[in-house]
């Protein structure tokens, strides 16, 4: 579990995260939703340690990131997997090398052990046989799946996904959502997904955190998000004509 | 005043960046493989352009020198001597280093910069890997090994260019030219040239890496950083050339 306690983050004088406190649960797909520029990505960068909040604490299974030594931070990072918005696969490496990379850098396993793990991860994301391909040879959906395979290669406790559906068609998005949900449950990870894709919200949102202009405006689940009386949330959810029509139907 | 403050800020960032780069590599074997790959890319990849520029530079300087010393009072071997001294002490170390800033430096900035804008550098950091050390240290070490070797090769190519030119154009007897090339040789000139080259290689690789690594944004910033990296590295090399010359000669 990850606990966020009173976290604030500033860029210059601008407060981009304002006193955020929430929890992300183990074995669940935890969503962070909000409009573009609301602070979702900044929060995620704080969670993975790429940015440091000026105020507040982030606890990973009780371990306060701010109080950890450099070695302990490094150890904690080996427990994290990340799927970036643009996949962030290494262009110069094949898919096998990409997935094997964290194993190469962070473990002392033999090549056979690493290859076995790589093949397992690729098979889990339905990319068996793609070992020798380069990222440039993959479609957007395949890149995302390869990035998920790399993210889970070291058996992380925490999986972070920054807008995993961006740029994908609805059907591929659904497959990515299903995949993230399945691996979260299978490996009992604490998964945090940044998204503003409503399909993802209503299919995968086991714990949803809605951020509005840097503040946590609503917390709930996929079961109660469509019937919430939070106006800011409703403005976000029902912004599109299609969802407005669904609301009228409700 | 603002320019001075900004320059000092950037210099401070550069020093902190170097502090992050010069850390023990995470895995020795992976570092070694990357180093070999970089040396191959820098050395073999630059050999052709270095050879072409050096041969033509040697030819041109030979013709120009021969024209300048066309007098019965000046012995013919002066041409070979002047060409050798110019090539060893100044032309190859400085001109070829500036050429390599444009060639290798822009490749380094583009490579690291594109990894930065596509979040590949963030991906390394999230894995707990020191991205600056992983990406930049092999490039700096490789430049320190390969560029002095390229300069030595360049010197030979430039002298060869001069030799071929004299042989073809026959503005002076070839034995006088060779006599000049081999007369009054000082090993200190080579030390001086290699010292300069070593320092220029460090400046080129570290400054261009720094400009690639500090990119925030997208393709537009990548282009800007590329230009900035080349301009700043070239400027520092020219200033250091002056300082080193004053100190060592």
Interface residues (C-beta under 8 A of the other chain):
Chain A: X48 X49 X50 X73 X74 X75 X76 X77 X78 X80 X82 X84 X85 X86 X88 X89 X90 X91 X101 X102 X104 X105 X106 X160
Chain B: X26 X27 X30 X114 X115 X118 X119 X120 X122 X123 X125 X126 X127 X128 X129
